[in-house]
Amino acid sequence: MLTSSDPNKMLSTADAADLLGLQPCTLSAWREDGSQPGLAFFKLGKAVRYRYGDLIAFLETRRASSTLVARQLPQSPVLAAASGVPLKASPRPRKARNAASLTEGQQSLF
């Protein structure tokens, strides 16, 4: 695990992901979709860098003392959707049709 005492040390995406225990593609996705606004990064040409102190601060915002507390942490819309938690009431599922309720034209489609 990467450690540093300098909060201003700049880390690559791979090093930042290693520090957070994530895959680099996760950080890439979060940058792209903006789902983690508390996770700041620097864009220097094509290079992306994370400040060590910012990563530690981000981790502290995700700290919980129990699963119940963790469930109450604010989730981004993207993460909520990925976890299966609906953001708003979903429409009622459509009732399945049986063959008897279909017209001849509709039956020929099947």
VEXDREN-899445 format. One record per atom (N, C-alpha, C, O): y, x, z; residue in three letters; atom name. Coordinates in Angstrom, 3 decimals, padded with zeros to 6 digits. Each point is the difference from the previous one (the first is absolute). Layout:
<nodes>
        y        x        z residuo atomo
        Y        X        Z     ALA    CA
...
</nodes>
This chain:
<nodes>
        y        x        z residuo atomo
 -001.188  000.853  000.000     MET     N
  001.188 -000.853  000.000     MET    CA
  001.229  000.883  000.000     MET     C
  000.052  001.018  000.691     MET     O
  000.925 -001.412 -001.462     LEU     N
  001.249  000.722 -000.130     LEU    CA
  000.884 -000.293  001.209     LEU     C
  000.190 -001.161  000.361     LEU     O
  000.345  002.193  000.259     THR     N
  000.929 -000.190  001.110     THR    CA
  001.255  000.813 -000.243     THR     C
 -000.036  001.021 -000.687     THR     O
  001.131 -001.468  001.244     SER     N
  001.272  000.695 -000.162     SER    CA
  000.884 -000.331  001.182     SER     C
 -000.033 -001.116  000.518     SER     O
  000.820  002.084 -000.095     SER     N
  000.968 -000.274  001.057     SER    CA
  001.389 -000.233 -000.598     SER     C
  000.927 -000.381  000.714     SER     O
 -000.783  000.607 -002.015     ASP     N
  001.282 -000.195 -000.684     ASP    CA
  000.054 -001.400 -000.603     ASP     C
 -000.706 -000.275 -000.970     ASP     O
  001.536 -000.623  001.528     PRO     N
  000.057 -001.372 -000.526     PRO    CA
  000.557 -000.085 -001.415     PRO     C
 -000.172 -001.016 -000.675     PRO     O
  000.846  002.085  000.216     ASN     N
  000.584 -000.010 -001.342     ASN    CA
 -000.910  000.625 -001.055     ASN     C
  000.369  000.076 -001.172     ASN     O
 -001.544  000.366  001.581     LYS     N
 -000.943  000.580 -000.969     LYS    CA
 -000.362 -001.059 -001.041     LYS     C
 -000.302 -001.144  000.341     LYS     O
  000.336  001.540 -001.603     MET     N
 -000.304 -000.908 -001.097     MET    CA
 -001.460  000.154 -000.388     MET     C
 -000.498  001.112 -000.174     MET     O
 -000.186 -002.259  000.039     LEU     N
 -001.422 -000.009 -000.318     LEU    CA
 -000.247 -000.666 -001.347     LEU     C
  000.709 -000.927 -000.392     LEU     O
 -001.708  001.408 -000.295     SER     N
 -000.421 -000.635 -001.259     SER    CA
 -000.688 -001.323  000.329     SER     C
 -000.295 -000.292  001.158     SER     O
  000.049 -000.493 -002.191     THR     N
 -000.716 -001.261  000.195     THR    CA
 -001.382  000.249  000.591     THR     C
 -000.435 -000.733  000.888     THR     O
 -000.252  001.754 -001.371     ALA     N
 -001.339  000.303  000.512     ALA    CA
  000.053  000.377  001.484     ALA     C
 -000.829 -000.457  000.786     ALA     O
  001.801  001.289 -000.405     ASP     N
  000.127  000.401  001.403     ASP    CA
  000.415 -001.174  000.881     ASP     C
 -000.490 -000.141  001.120     ASP     O
  001.392 -000.705 -001.625     ALA     N
  000.433 -001.182  000.756     ALA    CA
 -001.176 -000.955  000.193     ALA     C
 -000.191 -000.544  001.088     ALA     O
 -000.592  000.345 -002.138     ALA     N
 -001.165 -000.880  000.093     ALA    CA
 -001.000  000.554  001.012     ALA     C
 -000.580 -000.757  000.779     ALA     O
  000.380  002.057 -000.789     ASP     N
 -000.908  000.640  000.946     ASP    CA
  000.493 -000.215  001.437     ASP     C
 -000.800 -000.302  000.886     ASP     O
  002.078  000.451 -000.655     LEU     N
  000.576 -000.202  001.331     LEU    CA
 -000.186 -001.439  000.471     LEU     C
 -000.281 -000.239  001.174     LEU     O
  000.437 -000.718 -002.084     LEU     N
 -000.130 -001.421  000.342     LEU    CA
 -001.445 -000.490 -000.022     LEU     C
 -000.286 -001.113  000.442     LEU     O
 -000.619  001.935 -000.952     GLY     N
 -001.394 -000.416 -000.100     GLY    CA
 -000.236 -000.997 -001.117     GLY     C
 -000.871 -000.865  000.097     GLY     O
  001.654  000.993 -001.160     LEU     N
 -000.091 -000.908 -001.142     LEU    CA
 -000.320  000.779 -001.263     LEU     C
 -000.002  001.231  000.002     LEU     O
 -000.266 -001.947 -001.069     GLN     N
 -000.186  000.611 -001.305     GLN    CA
  001.379  000.145 -000.662     GLN     C
  000.860 -000.858  000.197     GLN     O
 -000.633  001.914 -000.967     PRO     N
  001.273  000.143 -000.704     PRO    CA
  000.339 -001.212 -000.875     PRO     C
  001.171 -000.347 -000.151     PRO     O
 -002.195 -000.296 -000.427     CYS     N
  000.264 -001.161 -000.853     CYS    CA
  000.576 -001.167  000.809     CYS     C
  000.711 -000.838 -000.555     CYS     O
 -001.006  000.771  001.855     THR     N
  000.572 -001.049  000.847     THR    CA
  001.504  000.211  000.128     THR     C
  000.778 -000.944 -000.139     THR     O
 -000.370  002.181  000.405     LEU     N
  001.440  000.296  000.087     LEU    CA
  000.680 -000.264 -001.336     LEU     C
  001.120 -000.509 -000.050     LEU     O
 -001.798  000.856 -001.016     SER     N
  000.534 -000.249 -001.338     SER    CA
  000.218 -001.497 -000.224     SER     C
  001.043 -000.413 -000.505     SER     O
 -002.020 -000.382  000.879     ALA     N
  000.109 -001.451 -000.159     ALA    CA
  001.126 -000.554  000.866     ALA     C
  000.758 -000.859 -000.451     ALA     O
 -000.640  001.336  001.679     TRP     N
  001.071 -000.468  000.888     TRP    CA
  001.375  000.349 -000.555     TRP     C
  000.936 -000.792  000.113     TRP     O
 -000.811  001.978 -000.714     ARG     N
  001.286  000.374 -000.621     ARG    CA
  000.311 -000.940 -001.150     ARG     C
  001.131 -000.461 -000.154     ARG     O
 -002.137  000.186 -000.643     GLU     N
  000.180 -000.820 -001.203     GLU    CA
  000.367 -001.442  000.341     GLU     C
  000.915 -000.567 -000.597     GLU     O
 -001.631 -000.032  001.562     ASP     N
  000.237 -001.419  000.279     ASP    CA
  001.009 -000.244  001.121     ASP     C
  000.387 -001.143  000.244     ASP     O
  000.042  002.204  000.438     GLY     N
  001.004 -000.158  001.048     GLY    CA
 -000.513 -000.736  001.225     GLY     C
  000.791 -000.538  000.775     GLY     O
 -002.102  000.507 -000.591     SER     N
 -000.580 -000.789  001.084     SER    CA
  000.203  000.613  001.382     SER     C
 -000.209 -000.676  001.007     SER     O
  000.607  001.924 -000.943     GLN     N
  000.241  000.647  001.293     GLN    CA
  001.419  000.571  000.031     GLN     C
  000.176  001.212 -000.127     GLN     O
  000.836 -002.068  000.295     PRO     N
  001.379  000.475 -000.053     PRO    CA
  000.331  001.020  001.084     PRO     C
  000.963  000.753 -000.147     PRO     O
 -001.731 -000.709  001.226     GLY     N
  000.249  000.976  001.058     GLY    CA
 -000.518  001.385 -000.318     GLY     C
  000.220  000.934  000.772     GLY     O
 -000.896 -000.783 -001.879     LEU     N
 -000.570  001.292 -000.384     LEU    CA
  000.880  000.631 -001.076     LEU     C
 -000.156 -000.266 -001.192     LEU     O
  001.078  001.103  001.642     ALA     N
  000.967  000.621 -000.915     ALA    CA
 -000.622  001.190 -000.730     ALA     C
 -000.870  000.689  000.532     ALA     O
  001.332 -000.466 -001.749     PHE     N
 -000.439  001.164 -000.767     PHE    CA
  001.172  000.511 -000.826     PHE     C
  001.014 -000.680 -000.158     PHE     O
 -001.174  001.878 -000.359     PHE     N
  001.015  000.621 -000.848     PHE    CA
 -000.596  000.191 -001.379     PHE     C
 -001.155  000.406 -000.136     PHE     O
  001.937 -000.696 -000.880     LYS     N
 -000.427  000.194 -001.381     LYS    CA
  000.848  001.128 -000.566     LYS     C
  001.214 -000.139 -000.144     LYS     O
 -001.847  001.239 -000.172     LEU     N
  000.684  001.185 -000.519     LEU    CA
 -000.565  000.299 -001.385     LEU     C
 -000.980  000.732 -000.137     LEU     O
  001.606 -001.305 -000.884     GLY     N
 -000.569  000.091 -001.342     GLY    CA
 -001.292 -000.793 -000.017     GLY     C
  000.005 -001.196  000.290     GLY     O
 -001.110  001.844 -000.627     LYS     N
 -001.298 -000.664  000.033     LYS    CA
 -000.682  000.136  001.363     LYS     C
 -000.961 -000.710  000.297     LYS     O
  001.463  001.619  000.515     ALA     N
 -000.617  000.255  001.302     ALA    CA
  000.403 -001.061  001.022     ALA     C
  001.140 -000.463  000.015     ALA     O
 -002.077  000.093  000.824     VAL     N
  000.227 -000.932  001.100     VAL    CA
 -000.273  000.758  001.289     VAL     C
 -001.025  000.668  000.132     VAL     O
  001.944 -000.777  000.811     ARG     N
 -000.163  000.668  001.285     ARG    CA
  000.295 -000.963  001.134     ARG     C
  000.830 -000.901 -000.120     ARG     O
 -001.535  001.117  001.233     TYR     N
  000.186 -000.778  001.222     TYR    CA
  000.443  000.957  001.099     TYR     C
 -000.522  001.109  000.109     TYR     O
  001.479 -001.534  000.698     ARG     N
  000.429  000.820  001.122     ARG    CA
 -000.956 -000.254  001.175     ARG     C
 -000.301 -001.149  000.326     ARG     O
 -000.164  002.217  000.294     TYR     N
 -000.957 -000.092  001.103     TYR    CA
  000.488 -000.961  001.083     TYR     C
 -000.761 -000.855  000.453     TYR     O
  002.003  000.983 -000.040     GLY     N
  000.555 -000.856  001.042     GLY    CA
 -000.013 -001.474 -000.390     GLY     C
 -000.222 -000.863  000.849     GLY     O
  000.458  000.567 -002.131     ASP     N
 -000.037 -001.390 -000.480     ASP    CA
 -001.419 -000.568  000.083     ASP     C
 -000.185 -001.172  000.330     ASP     O
 -000.810  002.000 -000.628     LEU     N
 -001.389 -000.446  000.072     LEU    CA
 -000.398 -000.315  001.441     LEU     C
 -000.672 -000.998  000.261     LEU     O
  001.088  001.850  000.665     ILE     N
 -000.308 -000.236  001.414     ILE    CA
  000.706 -001.266  000.481     ILE     C
 -000.587 -000.791  000.739     ILE     O
  001.829  000.592 -001.146     ALA     N
  000.742 -001.214  000.375     ALA    CA
 -000.692 -001.249 -000.565     ALA     C
 -000.099 -001.020  000.682     ALA     O
 -000.375  001.105 -001.922     PHE     N
 -000.717 -001.115 -000.611     PHE    CA
 -001.271 -000.317  000.800     PHE     C
 -000.301 -001.163  000.267     PHE     O
 -000.432  002.201  000.106     LEU     N
 -001.212 -000.206  000.798     LEU    CA
  000.315 -000.712  001.313     LEU     C
 -000.749 -000.879  000.427     LEU     O
  001.834  001.252  000.202     GLU     N
  000.368 -000.606  001.282     GLU    CA
  000.284 -001.496 -000.150     GLU     C
 -000.241 -000.768  000.931     GLU     O
  000.745  000.351 -002.085     THR     N
  000.269 -001.435 -000.206     THR    CA
 -001.284 -000.799 -000.151     THR     C
  000.017 -001.225  000.123     THR     O
 -001.116  001.892 -000.384     ARG     N
 -001.289 -000.664 -000.196     ARG    CA
 -000.894  000.117  001.236     ARG     C
 -001.177 -000.358 -000.047     ARG     O
  001.729  000.855  001.140     ARG     N
 -000.768  000.215  001.240     ARG    CA
 -000.266 -001.330  000.695     ARG     C
  000.879 -000.857  000.086     ARG     O
 -002.095  000.701  000.404     ALA     N
 -000.372 -001.218  000.716     ALA    CA
 -000.934  000.360  001.147     ALA     C
 -000.740  000.981 -000.077     ALA     O
  000.779 -001.775  001.136     SER     N
 -000.853  000.255  001.161     SER    CA
 -001.256 -000.870  000.000     SER     C
 -000.894  000.196  000.823     SER     O
  000.829 -001.147 -001.739     SER     N
 -001.183 -000.846 -000.110     SER    CA
 -000.055 -000.587 -001.403     SER     C
  000.984  000.045 -000.739     SER     O
 -002.123 -000.588  000.382     THR     N
 -000.141 -000.638 -001.302     THR    CA
  000.932 -001.204 -000.106     THR     C
  000.560 -000.265 -001.064     THR     O
 -000.398 -000.454  002.157     LEU     N
  000.904 -001.143  000.002     LEU    CA
  001.427  000.437 -000.328     LEU     C
  000.683 -000.640 -000.800     LEU     O
 -000.244  001.718  001.415     VAL     N
  001.341  000.526 -000.282     VAL    CA
  000.074  000.470 -001.452     VAL     C
  001.003 -000.231 -000.675     VAL     O
 -002.054  000.886  000.194     ALA     N
 -000.015  000.489 -001.382     ALA    CA
  000.117 -001.139 -000.996     ALA     C
  000.651  000.141 -001.035     ALA     O
 -001.286 -001.282  001.345     ARG     N
  000.090 -001.157 -000.901     ARG    CA
  001.418 -000.542 -000.073     ARG     C
  000.376 -000.632 -000.987     ARG     O
  000.410  000.875  002.023     GLN     N
  001.358 -000.522  000.050     GLN    CA
  001.024  000.940 -000.629     GLN     C
  001.171 -000.355 -000.130     GLN     O
 -001.609  001.558 -000.261     LEU     N
  000.907  000.910 -000.675     LEU    CA
  000.415 -000.626 -001.323     LEU     C
 -000.813 -000.642 -000.663     LEU     O
  002.064  000.823  000.276     PRO     N
  000.426 -000.593 -001.273     PRO    CA
 -000.772  000.608 -001.162     PRO     C
 -000.170  001.216 -000.082     PRO     O
 -000.288 -002.073 -000.807     GLN     N
 -000.688  000.455 -001.203     GLN    CA
  000.887 -000.271 -001.199     GLN     C
  000.729 -000.990 -000.049     GLN     O
 -000.806  001.884 -000.907     SER     N
  000.723 -000.234 -001.240     SER    CA
 -000.715 -001.089 -000.778     SER     C
 -001.188 -000.232  000.228     SER     O
  001.878 -000.447 -001.143     PRO     N
 -000.657 -001.022 -000.816     PRO    CA
 -001.201  000.537 -000.773     PRO     C
 -000.998 -000.702 -000.161     PRO     O
  001.087  001.940 -000.317     VAL     N
 -001.094  000.572 -000.777     VAL    CA
 -001.230  000.197  000.876     VAL     C
 -001.110 -000.337 -000.413     VAL     O
  001.291  000.881  001.624     LEU     N
 -001.131  000.215  000.890     LEU    CA
 -000.576 -001.311  000.493     LEU     C
 -001.217 -000.136  000.132     LEU     O
  002.077 -000.828  000.141     ALA     N
 -000.494 -001.307  000.456     ALA    CA
 -000.869 -000.626 -001.083     ALA     C
 -001.051 -000.566  000.302     ALA     O
  001.473  000.661 -001.549     ALA     N
 -000.781 -000.565 -001.097     ALA    CA
 -001.333  000.727 -000.140     ALA     C
 -001.030 -000.624 -000.256     ALA     O
  001.054  001.943  000.424     ALA     N
 -001.231  000.775 -000.123     ALA    CA
 -000.972 -000.298  001.137     ALA     C
 -001.215  000.097 -000.172     ALA     O
  001.756 -000.459  001.337     SER     N
 -000.875 -000.270  001.142     SER    CA
 -000.557 -001.415 -000.022     SER     C
 -000.833 -000.349  000.837     SER     O
  001.282 -000.472 -001.787     GLY     N
 -000.495 -001.365 -000.100     GLY    CA
  000.773 -000.982  000.847     GLY     C
 -000.347 -001.180  000.049     GLY     O
  001.386  001.641  000.617     VAL     N
  000.825 -000.895  000.807     VAL    CA
  000.980 -000.694 -000.935     VAL     C
  000.804  000.676 -000.642     VAL     O
 -000.841 -001.998  000.544     PRO     N
  000.909 -000.675 -000.924     PRO    CA
  001.448  000.125  000.461     PRO     C
  000.293 -000.104  001.191     PRO     O
  000.607  000.328 -002.141     LEU     N
  001.420  000.087  000.302     LEU    CA
  000.603 -001.385  000.152     LEU     C
  000.956 -000.180  000.754     LEU     O
 -001.496 -000.785 -001.452     LYS     N
  000.445 -001.382  000.118     LYS    CA
 -001.207 -000.885 -000.249     LYS     C
 -001.048  000.461 -000.451     LYS     O
  001.209 -001.694  000.742     ALA     N
 -001.131 -000.910 -000.179     ALA    CA
 -000.444  000.016 -001.455     ALA     C
  000.812 -000.135 -000.915     ALA     O
 -002.095  000.301  000.722     SER     N
 -000.518 -000.007 -001.360     SER    CA
 -000.278 -001.434 -000.420     SER     C
 -000.269 -000.853  000.846     SER     O
  000.330  000.578 -002.143     PRO     N
 -000.259 -001.366 -000.455     PRO    CA
 -001.438 -000.399  000.311     PRO     C
 -000.891  000.845  000.088     PRO     O
  000.682 -002.155  000.075     ARG     N
 -001.349 -000.489  000.259     ARG    CA
 -000.899  000.336 -001.172     ARG     C
  000.412 -000.120 -001.154     ARG     O
 -001.636  000.540  001.436     PRO     N
 -000.904  000.284 -001.115     PRO    CA
 -000.300 -001.266 -000.782     PRO     C
 -000.094 -001.093  000.559     PRO     O
 -000.051  001.265 -001.852     ARG     N
 -000.293 -001.146 -000.858     ARG    CA
 -001.424 -000.454  000.227     ARG     C
 -000.907  000.808  000.200     ARG     O
  000.729 -002.098 -000.235     LYS     N
 -001.321 -000.571  000.171     LYS    CA
 -000.830  000.291 -001.251     LYS     C
  000.457 -000.198 -001.126     LYS     O
 -001.663  000.665  001.344     ALA     N
 -000.872  000.303 -001.132     ALA    CA
 -000.389 -001.285 -000.709     ALA     C
 -000.285 -001.018  000.631     ALA     O
  000.279  001.084 -001.947     ARG     N
 -000.401 -001.164 -000.790     ARG    CA
 -001.479  000.077 -000.301     ARG     C
 -000.548  001.077 -000.231     ARG     O
 -000.087 -002.225  000.236     ASN     N
 -001.390 -000.017 -000.443     ASN    CA
 -000.032 -000.537 -001.425     ASN     C
  000.982 -000.560 -000.485     ASN     O
 -002.095  000.733 -000.164     ALA     N
 -000.123 -000.383 -001.405     ALA    CA
  000.260 -001.482 -000.221     ALA     C
  000.482 -000.377 -001.068     ALA     O
 -000.785 -000.472  002.038     ALA     N
  000.177 -001.451 -000.160     ALA    CA
  001.475 -000.376 -000.086     ALA     C
  000.343 -001.015 -000.606     ALA     O
  000.535  001.820  001.206     SER     N
  001.416 -000.347 -000.007     SER    CA
  000.732  000.541 -001.231     SER     C
  001.189 -000.269 -000.174     SER     O
 -001.877  001.023 -000.678     LEU     N
  000.624  000.573 -001.191     LEU    CA
 -000.139 -000.953 -001.181     LEU     C
 -000.996 -000.712 -000.129     LEU     O
  002.001  000.711 -000.720     THR     N
 -000.091 -000.779 -001.234     THR    CA
 -000.914  000.735 -000.973     THR     C
 -000.366  001.149  000.246     THR     O
 -000.007 -001.797 -001.345     GLU     N
 -000.863  000.639 -000.988     GLU    CA
  000.635  001.266 -000.555     GLU     C
 -000.683  001.004 -000.201     GLU     O
  001.970 -001.048 -000.042     GLY     N
  000.714  001.167 -000.527     GLY    CA
 -000.021  001.164  000.967     GLY     C
 -000.180  001.152 -000.395     GLY     O
  000.365 -001.463  001.662     GLN     N
 -000.014  001.048  001.014     GLN    CA
 -001.419  000.567  000.168     GLN     C
 -000.158  001.203  000.208     GLN     O
 -000.851 -002.038 -000.294     GLN     N
 -001.379  000.461  000.144     GLN    CA
 -000.385  000.939 -001.137     GLN     C
 -000.792  000.922  000.195     GLN     O
  001.349 -001.154 -001.382     SER     N
 -000.366  000.846 -001.135     SER    CA
  000.574  001.413  000.143     SER     C
 -000.443  000.928 -000.677     SER     O
  001.419 -000.775  001.550     LEU     N
  000.571  001.329  000.215     LEU    CA
 -000.950  000.897  000.788     LEU     C
  000.122  001.225 -000.033     LEU     O
 -001.068 -001.840  000.740     PHE     N
 -000.892  000.786  000.878     PHE    CA
 -001.272  000.282 -000.685     PHE     C
 -000.878  000.646  000.570     PHE     O
</nodes>
